[in-house]
Amino acid sequence: MPEPIDWLADGTPYSPRFGDRYHSENGGLDQARRVFLHGCGLPQAWAGQPRWRILETGFGLGLNFLVTWAAWRSDPDRPALLHFASCEAYPVAAGDLLRATSAHPDLAPLAQQLHDQFWGLLPGVHRLSFEQGRVLLTLYVGDAQAMLRQQMPTADSVYLDGFSPQRNPDLWNEHTLKAVARCCRRGTRLATWTIARAVRDTLAQCGFTVAKVPGVPPKRDNLQATFDPAWEPRAARNAPPPLEVAAASECLVIGAGLAGASVAASLARRGWKVRVLDRAEAPARGASGLPAGLFAPHVSPDDSVLSRLSRSGVRTTLQALSALPVGEAWSPCGVLEHRVDGSPGVPPTWAGGNGGEWSRPADADALRQAGLPPGTTACWHARAGWVRPARLVQSLLDHPAIAWHGGAQVARLRRVPAGEDGKSDDTGPAGWQAIGAQGQVLAEAPYAFVAAGPDSMPLLDHRWTLQPLRGQVSWAEEGEDTAGWPPFPVNGNGSLVPHIPGPEGANGARRWYAGSTFERHATELPPSSADETAAHATNWKKLRTLLPAVADQLAPAFGQPQAAPTDRVPGREIPPVSVWAGLRCASPDRLPIAGPVDPHALPGLWVCTAMGARGITLAPLCGELVAARLHGEPLPLDARLAQALGTERL
């Protein structure tokens, strides 16, 4: 449940839990600007930087973030990318964010955008995106000390904020301040409103030089500090080797499906010049050419790795889709999941809480609209819907820093050793060359990112085993009689995606899509007639379990007998069923692979592949993960989930 707030007579928000105000009775705006923003030397300190990373220990009502965002917007010398990572153990309701800024109309547009993304804040890591991905808010929902030790974000500035040390001592104790110090680089500036002696002494012990400065009323003094330890900070135990690049450069991305386009978009936003190579003549001609697919969170009673990963993915995908027209390229209509095995899916602890903003047991009305009997075990996914993947790919590649090269069949990648071509000294590689089938150099750059689905294996010298998975989807134009069909997609054992607008020139006819098959060791494209027939039979069988009434209505189109034959109205024949087929690939543990291939032996070579059947949900997140690791940025998801996706696990 959202954290309850009492609003005092003077309009100040008050926390019943801690018995303290969220900010002084003089208002929080002046404190946010003078204590934190200016106290860290901002905006001057970030001038001309490619990125700036701010860490805050207490998000509260988001005022410090909004003030910092507003300063970034108004600064012509702002960094290209602003990261704001903030801890919050008890997130407030989204409506309270708006109420807290009601007295500051200049912040109202920004507060509204924050409000619109401030949902589903279960414990863990949540990435919110603004300004076309140039302002990134990463919320660590949980105990500050534990979250900082887990995530270890590197900070250029620190806002040490929270309820008073007397009211919330855990936020200011030695262990939490040590965790803050571990997130600092030499020269990181810290600011806070308290001058408590214990806080000053602990910061000094952690390597900060500390100074009292004139305060913002009603405080006589505030505290500022700079991380400059007398010792050399040691790297985190068991941490992977540092991968942070000094600056954005040029790179190659091999593959123009969802994975490749996501990597290209994430890098282009960070200033990279990206060349995307693909053997097809247009993007999204492989598995990402699926005519219509679903994005939805995975649920499990124990909230498994895949469940948590899928929520981070759905949030990132929604951000990527926001630039596309709703109803034409995608729709956040929600998805009903028929739990055909009878398991509940949704964790019981979600009832009435933030988890319900993601998924909840389906109510009687949703079951009725789907044509399922009362009492059917099903979940309603509120943050879900359908999308045309090719439209998403096109949108991701639509950036002036991304150059598309179709018809480029990359047979292998060749490393250019240091100094071989005069482009580098002996301290590192000059880069990578994409070599064509005839041995010609197709393109060259310091970095290469392999995102070619099943074709990734030869480019990586078969370093890992990726299993090709052919998928076939049955589809047809909808007839005039779709009464009783659900108005939203339904998934579970297979899926039905109904009422999708047809492509241009399809006379406005809507289509439905059902499937998909999962055919291991089948790679032939297009499939044979026998394989298509078998796929239709498989998809109809799944549909019969998922939505029996719809399956029975479509039985003649699938060449199957109807359980309850009905008289057909002349001129209302059921349109014939066609098939669409594509080739996906999966890793041995069925999770994507995103990270450096081998930073020691193959520096500059990265991979983002093996999305399986969840490319729509996971590819944009994996693109952001790759970019974050490359640039030393706060991770867009729980660090343990990032490890589950990393190449190091293999």
C-alpha positions in Angstrom: 0.0 0.0 0.0 1.2 3.6 -0.6 2.6 5.3 2.4 -0.1 7.4 4.2 0.6 11.1 4.6 -1.0 13.6 7.0 -1.3 17.2 5.6 -0.9 19.8 8.3 -2.9 23.0 8.4 0.0 25.0 6.8 0.0 22.5 3.8 3.2 20.7 5.0 3.2 16.9 4.4 3.8 14.9 7.6 4.8 11.3 8.1 2.8 9.4 10.8 5.4 6.6 10.6 8.3 8.8 11.5 6.6 11.6 13.3 8.3 14.2 11.2 7.7 16.6 8.3 8.8 15.8 4.8 10.3 19.3 4.6 10.3 22.4 6.7 7.3 24.6 7.2 9.0 27.2 4.9 8.5 24.9 2.0 10.7 22.4 0.3 11.5 24.2 -2.9 14.1 26.5 -1.5 15.7 23.6 0.4 15.8 21.5 -2.7 17.5 24.2 -4.7 19.9 25.7 -2.2 20.8 22.8 0.1 21.0 20.0 -2.5 21.3 21.3 -6.1 23.5 24.3 -5.3 25.1 22.5 -2.4 26.6 20.0 -4.8 27.8 22.7 -7.1 25.1 22.2 -9.7 24.3 23.1 -12.4 27.9 24.4 -12.9 29.6 21.0 -12.1 27.7 19.1 -14.8 28.4 21.7 -17.6 29.5 20.1 -20.8 29.6 16.5 -19.3 28.2 13.6 -21.4 26.3 12.4 -18.3 25.8 13.2 -14.7 24.8 10.7 -11.9 23.1 11.8 -8.8 22.4 9.6 -5.8 19.7 10.5 -3.2 19.0 8.6 0.0 15.4 9.6 0.5 13.0 10.2 -2.5 10.1 11.3 -0.3 7.7 13.4 -2.4 10.2 13.8 -5.3 10.8 17.5 -4.9 14.6 17.2 -5.1 14.3 15.2 -8.3 11.8 17.7 -9.9 14.0 20.7 -9.0 17.1 19.0 -10.5 15.1 18.0 -13.6 13.9 21.6 -14.0 17.5 22.9 -13.7 18.7 20.4 -16.3 16.0 21.5 -18.7 16.8 25.2 -18.4 20.6 24.8 -18.6 22.0 25.1 -22.2 25.2 23.4 -20.9 23.4 20.5 -19.4 24.8 16.9 -19.7 23.4 14.8 -22.5 22.1 12.3 -20.0 21.0 12.9 -16.4 20.8 9.9 -14.0 19.0 10.3 -10.7 19.0 7.3 -8.5 17.0 7.5 -5.3 16.2 5.2 -2.4 12.7 5.1 -0.8 11.6 2.5 1.7 8.0 3.7 1.7 6.7 5.2 -1.6 3.8 7.6 -1.3 0.7 7.6 -3.5 1.1 9.2 -6.9 -1.6 11.7 -6.0 0.4 13.0 -3.1 3.3 13.9 -5.5 0.9 16.3 -7.3 -0.4 17.8 -4.1 3.1 18.4 -2.8 3.9 20.5 -5.8 0.6 22.3 -6.1 2.1 25.5 -4.8 4.8 25.4 -7.5 3.1 25.8 -10.9 6.4 25.9 -12.7 7.0 22.3 -11.6 3.5 21.1 -12.4 4.2 19.7 -15.9 7.1 17.7 -14.6 5.2 16.6 -11.5 2.4 15.3 -13.8 4.8 13.3 -15.9 6.3 11.8 -12.7 2.8 11.1 -11.4 1.9 9.2 -14.7 4.9 6.8 -14.2 4.7 6.4 -10.4 2.8 3.1 -10.2 3.5 -0.5 -9.4 6.4 0.3 -7.0 7.0 -3.1 -5.5 10.2 -3.7 -3.5 13.1 -3.6 -6.0 14.4 -1.4 -8.7 12.2 0.7 -11.0 13.5 2.7 -14.0 11.4 5.7 -15.0 12.3 7.6 -18.2 11.6 11.2 -19.2 12.7 13.6 -22.0 13.0 10.8 -24.6 15.3 8.8 -22.3 17.7 11.6 -21.5 16.5 12.0 -17.9 16.4 8.6 -16.1 15.0 8.2 -12.6 16.0 4.9 -10.9 14.0 4.2 -7.8 15.4 1.8 -5.2 12.4 0.7 -3.2 13.6 -0.8 0.0 16.1 -0.3 2.8 18.6 2.3 1.6 21.7 0.5 3.1 20.7 -2.9 1.5 19.8 -1.4 -1.9 23.0 0.6 -2.1 25.1 -2.4 -1.2 23.3 -4.4 -3.8 23.2 -1.9 -6.7 26.5 0.0 -6.1 25.7 2.9 -8.4 28.5 5.3 -9.1 27.6 8.9 -8.1 28.9 12.3 -9.2 26.7 14.0 -6.6 25.0 12.8 -3.5 21.8 14.3 -1.9 21.9 13.0 1.7 18.2 13.5 2.5 15.7 11.9 4.8 13.8 12.3 8.0 15.9 13.5 10.9 18.6 11.3 12.5 16.5 11.2 15.7 13.4 10.0 13.9 15.0 7.7 11.3 18.5 6.7 12.7 19.0 3.8 10.3 19.3 6.1 7.3 22.1 8.0 9.0 24.1 5.3 10.7 27.6 4.2 10.0 26.6 1.2 7.8 24.4 3.3 5.5 26.9 6.1 5.2 29.6 3.5 4.3 27.3 2.2 1.6 27.0 5.8 0.3 30.7 6.2 0.3 31.2 3.1 -1.7 29.1 4.6 -4.5 31.3 7.7 -4.7 34.3 8.5 -6.9 37.1 10.7 -5.8 35.7 14.3 -6.0 32.0 13.4 -5.6 30.3 16.2 -3.7 27.7 15.5 -1.0 25.1 17.9 0.5 22.7 17.6 3.4 20.6 19.7 5.7 21.7 18.2 8.9 24.8 19.1 10.8 24.5 16.3 13.5 27.9 15.6 15.0 27.5 11.9 14.5 26.8 12.4 10.8 29.8 14.7 10.4 32.1 12.3 12.2 31.0 9.3 10.2 31.3 11.0 6.9 34.8 12.0 7.8 35.7 8.4 8.7 34.3 7.3 5.4 36.7 9.5 3.5 34.8 12.8 3.1 36.2 16.2 3.8 33.3 17.9 5.7 32.4 21.6 6.1 29.5 23.5 7.7 28.1 26.2 5.5 25.4 28.9 6.0 22.0 27.2 6.1 18.7 27.6 4.5 16.1 28.8 7.1 15.0 27.6 9.5 18.4 25.9 9.7 21.4 28.1 10.7 23.9 25.7 9.1 23.9 23.0 6.5 26.6 20.4 5.6 28.6 20.0 2.4 31.3 17.3 1.8 33.7 16.0 -0.9 34.8 12.4 -1.2 38.6 12.5 -1.0 39.8 9.6 1.1 43.4 9.4 2.2 43.4 5.8 1.0 42.7 4.3 -2.5 39.2 2.8 -2.4 39.2 -0.9 -3.2 37.0 -2.4 -5.8 33.9 -4.2 -4.6 34.6 -7.8 -3.7 33.9 -10.2 -6.6 33.0 -7.2 -8.9 33.4 -7.8 -12.6 36.2 -6.0 -14.3 35.5 -2.3 -15.0 34.0 -1.8 -18.5 33.3 1.9 -18.4 34.2 3.7 -21.7 35.8 7.1 -21.5 33.4 8.5 -24.1 30.9 7.5 -26.7 32.5 6.4 -30.0 31.5 4.5 -33.1 30.1 1.0 -33.1 28.6 -1.7 -35.3 25.3 -3.5 -34.4 24.8 -6.8 -36.2 21.1 -7.5 -36.5 18.1 -5.3 -37.0 15.4 -7.0 -35.0 14.2 -5.9 -31.6 17.4 -6.8 -29.8 19.7 -4.9 -32.3 17.4 -1.9 -32.6 17.1 -1.6 -28.8 20.9 -1.6 -28.4 21.3 0.9 -31.3 18.7 3.2 -29.7 20.2 3.1 -26.2 23.7 3.8 -27.6 22.5 6.6 -29.9 20.9 8.4 -27.0 24.3 8.3 -25.3 26.1 10.0 -28.2 27.3 6.9 -30.2 27.4 6.8 -33.9 25.8 3.5 -34.7 25.9 1.5 -37.9 23.3 -1.3 -38.0 24.0 -4.2 -40.4 21.5 -6.8 -41.4 21.3 -9.4 -44.2 17.7 -8.4 -45.0 16.7 -5.5 -47.2 14.6 -4.0 -44.4 14.6 -4.1 -40.6 12.6 -6.6 -38.6 12.5 -9.2 -41.3 13.2 -12.1 -38.9 11.3 -13.1 -35.8 10.7 -9.4 -35.0 8.6 -9.3 -38.1 5.8 -11.0 -36.2 2.6 -9.1 -37.4 1.3 -8.7 -33.8 2.5 -9.8 -30.5 2.0 -9.3 -26.8 3.9 -7.7 -23.9 2.8 -8.7 -20.5 4.4 -9.4 -17.1 5.0 -13.0 -16.1 3.5 -13.9 -12.7 4.3 -16.7 -10.2 3.3 -17.2 -6.6 7.0 -17.0 -5.5 7.7 -14.0 -7.7 10.5 -15.8 -9.6 13.4 -14.3 -11.5 11.5 -14.3 -14.7 8.5 -12.6 -13.1 10.6 -9.8 -11.6 12.6 -9.5 -14.9 9.5 -9.2 -17.0 8.1 -6.3 -14.9 11.3 -4.4 -15.5 11.0 -5.3 -19.1 7.4 -4.2 -19.5 8.1 -0.8 -17.9 11.0 -0.2 -20.4 8.9 -1.4 -23.3 6.0 0.9 -22.4 8.5 3.8 -22.4 9.8 2.8 -25.8 6.2 2.5 -27.2 5.1 5.9 -26.0 6.2 7.6 -29.2 4.0 5.3 -31.4 0.3 5.9 -32.2 -2.0 4.0 -29.9 -4.6 1.8 -31.7 -2.5 1.6 -34.8 1.0 0.4 -33.8 0.1 -0.8 -30.3 -2.4 -0.7 -27.5 -2.1 -0.7 -23.7 -5.4 -2.5 -23.5 -4.5 -5.0 -20.9 -4.2 -8.8 -21.3 -6.2 -11.6 -19.6 -4.1 -14.6 -18.7 -6.1 -17.8 -18.5 -4.2 -20.0 -16.0 -5.1 -23.2 -17.7 -3.1 -25.3 -15.1 -5.3 -23.8 -12.3 -2.4 -22.2 -10.4 -3.1 -18.7 -9.0 -0.1 -17.0 -10.5 -0.4 -13.7 -8.6 1.5 -13.7 -5.2 -1.0 -13.6 -2.3 0.9 -10.6 -0.8 -0.1 -8.4 -3.7 -3.8 -8.1 -2.7 -4.7 -4.5 -2.3 -1.1 -3.3 -2.7 1.2 -1.9 -5.4 1.4 -5.4 -7.0 -2.3 -5.0 -8.0 -1.3 -2.2 -10.3 0.6 -4.8 -12.3 -1.6 -7.9 -12.1 -4.5 -9.1 -10.1 -7.0 -12.0 -10.1 -9.5 -11.5 -13.0 -12.9 -10.3 -11.9 -16.2 -11.7 -13.1 -16.6 -9.0 -15.7 -13.3 -9.8 -17.4 -14.2 -13.5 -17.5 -17.6 -12.8 -19.0 -16.1 -10.6 -21.7 -13.6 -13.4 -22.5 -16.5 -16.0 -22.7 -15.0 -18.0 -19.8 -17.2 -19.4 -17.0 -17.4 -17.9 -13.6 -14.7 -19.2 -11.3 -12.1 -19.7 -14.1 -8.6 -19.2 -12.7 -7.3 -16.2 -14.6 -5.2 -13.0 -14.0 -5.8 -9.5 -15.4 -2.5 -7.8 -16.4 -3.2 -4.1 -16.4 0.2 -3.0 -17.8 0.1 -5.1 -20.9 -1.2 -5.1 -24.5 -0.5 -5.8 -28.1 2.1 -4.3 -30.4 3.3 -4.5 -34.0 7.0 -5.4 -33.4 8.2 -4.1 -36.7 6.8 -0.6 -35.9 8.7 -0.6 -32.6 11.9 -1.6 -34.4 11.4 1.2 -37.0 10.8 3.7 -34.2 13.9 2.6 -32.3 16.1 3.0 -35.4 14.7 6.4 -36.2 17.6 8.4 -34.8 20.0 10.7 -36.7 23.0 8.9 -35.1 21.9 5.5 -36.4 22.8 4.5 -40.0 21.0 1.4 -41.5 22.8 -0.9 -43.9 20.5 -3.6 -45.4 21.6 -6.5 -47.5 24.8 -6.8 -45.4 25.4 -10.5 -44.8 28.1 -10.6 -42.1 29.9 -13.9 -42.2 32.3 -13.3 -39.4 33.8 -10.6 -37.2 37.5 -9.9 -37.2 39.3 -8.2 -34.4 41.8 -5.5 -35.5 44.7 -5.7 -33.1 46.2 -2.6 -31.5 48.3 -0.5 -33.9 47.6 -2.7 -36.9 45.9 0.0 -38.9 47.4 3.1 -37.3 44.2 4.0 -35.5 45.3 3.1 -32.0 48.3 2.7 -29.8 49.3 -0.4 -28.0 47.0 0.1 -25.1 43.9 -1.4 -26.6 42.2 -2.7 -29.8 41.5 -0.6 -32.8 38.2 -2.4 -33.0 36.2 -4.8 -35.1 35.6 -5.5 -38.7 32.4 -7.0 -40.1 33.5 -9.4 -42.9 31.3 -10.5 -45.7 30.9 -13.9 -47.4 33.5 -13.0 -50.0 36.0 -11.8 -47.4 35.4 -8.1 -48.0 35.2 -5.6 -45.1 31.6 -4.4 -44.8 32.2 -2.0 -41.9 34.6 -1.3 -39.1 34.3 0.3 -35.7 36.0 0.2 -32.2 33.0 -1.7 -30.8 30.7 -4.4 -32.1 27.4 -5.6 -30.7 26.1 -9.0 -31.9 22.3 -9.1 -31.9 21.5 -11.5 -34.7 19.3 -14.1 -33.1 20.1 -17.6 -34.3 22.8 -16.1 -36.6 24.7 -14.9 -33.6 26.4 -18.2 -33.0 28.8 -18.2 -36.0 29.7 -14.6 -35.3 30.7 -15.6 -31.8 32.6 -18.7 -33.0 29.9 -20.9 -31.4 31.2 -19.8 -27.9 27.7 -20.6 -26.5 25.0 -23.0 -27.6 21.8 -21.1 -28.7 18.8 -23.2 -29.6 16.8 -22.1 -32.7 13.1 -22.2 -32.1 10.7 -21.9 -35.0 7.4 -20.3 -34.2 4.3 -20.4 -36.4 1.3 -18.2 -35.8 -2.1 -18.8 -37.4 -4.0 -15.7 -38.5 -6.9 -14.6 -40.6 -9.1 -11.6 -41.3 -12.0 -11.4 -38.9 -15.4 -12.2 -40.3 -18.5 -10.2 -39.5 -19.6 -12.5 -36.7 -17.2 -11.9 -33.7 -19.9 -11.7 -31.1 -18.6 -13.3 -27.9 -15.0 -12.7 -28.7 -12.9 -11.0 -26.0 -12.2 -7.3 -26.6 -8.7 -7.7 -25.3 -5.9 -10.3 -25.9 -5.9 -13.5 -24.0 -2.8 -15.6 -23.2 -2.0 -18.6 -21.2 -1.5 -21.8 -23.2 -0.8 -20.0 -26.4 -2.6 -16.7 -27.1 -5.3 -15.0 -29.1 -4.7 -11.4 -30.2 -8.0 -10.2 -31.8 -9.2 -7.1 -33.5 -5.8 -5.9 -34.9 -6.1 -3.3 -37.7 -4.9 -4.7 -41.0 -2.0 -3.1 -42.9 -2.5 -0.4 -45.4 -4.6 -1.5 -48.3 -6.4 -4.2 -46.4 -9.8 -2.5 -46.8 -10.0 -1.8 -43.1 -10.4 -5.5 -42.2 -9.2 -6.4 -38.8 -7.3 -9.6 -38.1 -6.8 -12.1 -35.3 -3.6 -14.0 -34.5 -3.3 -17.3 -32.5 -0.3 -19.3 -31.5 2.5 -19.8 -31.4 4.2 -23.1 -31.9 7.6 -23.8 -30.3 9.5 -26.1 -32.7 12.9 -27.1 -31.5 15.4 -28.1 -34.2 13.2 -26.8 -36.9 14.8 -24.0 -38.9 13.3 -24.2 -42.4 11.7 -21.0 -43.6 9.2 -20.8 -45.1 7.8 -24.0 -43.6 6.6 -26.8 -45.8 2.9 -27.3 -46.4 2.9 -30.2 -44.0 4.5 -28.2 -41.3 2.0 -25.4 -41.8 -0.9 -27.9 -41.5 0.7 -29.3 -38.3 1.1 -25.7 -36.9 -2.5 -24.9 -37.5 -3.5 -28.0 -35.7 -1.3 -27.2 -32.7 -2.5 -23.6 -32.5 -6.1 -24.6 -32.7 -5.6 -27.2 -29.9 -4.1 -24.5 -27.7 -6.9 -22.1 -28.6 -9.5 -24.8 -27.7 -8.0 -24.9 -24.2 -7.6 -21.2 -23.9 -10.9 -20.0 -25.2 -13.2 -22.9 -26.1 -16.1 -20.9 -27.5 -13.8 -18.9 -29.9 -12.0 -22.1 -30.9 -15.3 -23.8 -31.7 -16.4 -20.8 -33.8 -13.1 -20.9 -35.8 -13.0 -24.7 -36.1 -14.1 -24.7 -39.8 -11.3 -22.3 -40.7 -8.8 -24.6 -39.1 -10.3 -27.6 -40.8 -11.6 -28.9 -37.5 -15.1 -30.1 -36.6 -17.3 -27.9 -34.6 -18.6 -29.2 -31.2 -21.9 -27.4 -31.8 -22.4 -26.8 -35.6 -24.4 -23.7 -36.4 -26.2 -22.6 -39.5 -24.0 -20.1 -41.4 -25.5 -16.9 -42.7 -24.9 -16.7 -46.5 -22.1 -14.2 -47.3 -20.6 -14.6 -43.8 -18.1 -17.4 -44.4 -15.2 -17.6 -42.0 -12.1 -16.3 -43.8 -9.4 -18.9 -44.4 -6.4 -19.2 -42.0 -2.9 -18.4 -43.0 0.4 -18.8 -41.3 3.3 -16.6 -40.3 6.6 -18.1 -39.3 9.8 -16.9 -37.8 13.0 -18.2 -36.1 13.8 -17.2 -32.6 16.7 -18.5 -30.4 17.0 -19.3 -26.7 19.9 -19.8 -24.3 20.3 -22.9 -22.2 18.6 -21.3 -19.2 16.0 -19.6 -21.4 17.1 -16.1 -20.3 18.5 -13.4 -22.7 22.3 -12.9 -23.0 23.4 -9.3 -22.6 26.9 -8.1 -21.9 30.5 -8.3 -23.0 31.6 -11.5 -24.7 35.0 -11.6 -23.1 36.4 -8.3 -21.9 39.9 -9.7 -21.6 40.3 -11.8 -24.7 37.9 -9.9 -26.9 37.6 -6.3 -25.7 35.0 -4.2 -27.4 32.8 -7.2 -28.5 29.4 -7.3 -26.9 26.3 -9.4 -27.3 22.5 -9.0 -26.9 20.6 -12.0 -28.0 18.5 -15.1 -27.1 15.3 -13.2 -26.4 13.3 -16.4 -27.0 9.6 -15.7 -27.1 9.9 -12.5 -24.9 11.7 -10.1 -27.2 8.9 -7.5 -27.0 9.0 -7.6 -23.3 12.8 -7.9 -22.7 14.7 -6.5 -25.7 14.4 -2.7 -24.8 15.5 -3.5 -21.2 18.5 -5.5 -22.4 19.5 -2.6 -24.7 19.5 -0.3 -21.7 21.4 -2.9 -19.6 24.1 -3.1 -22.2 24.4 0.7 -22.4 24.5 1.1 -18.6 27.2 -1.5 -18.1 29.3 0.1 -20.9 29.0 3.6 -19.4 29.2 2.8 -15.7 25.6 4.0 -15.2 23.1 2.9 -12.6 21.6 -0.4 -13.7 18.0 -0.3 -15.0 17.1 -3.3 -13.0 17.9 -5.3 -9.9 21.7 -6.1 -9.9 20.9 -9.8 -9.2 18.6 -9.8 -12.3 21.4 -8.2 -14.3 23.7 -11.0 -13.3 21.0 -13.5 -14.4 21.2 -11.9 -17.9 25.0 -11.3 -18.0 27.5 -13.2 -20.2 29.5 -14.0 -17.1 27.0 -16.7 -16.0 27.8 -18.7 -19.1 
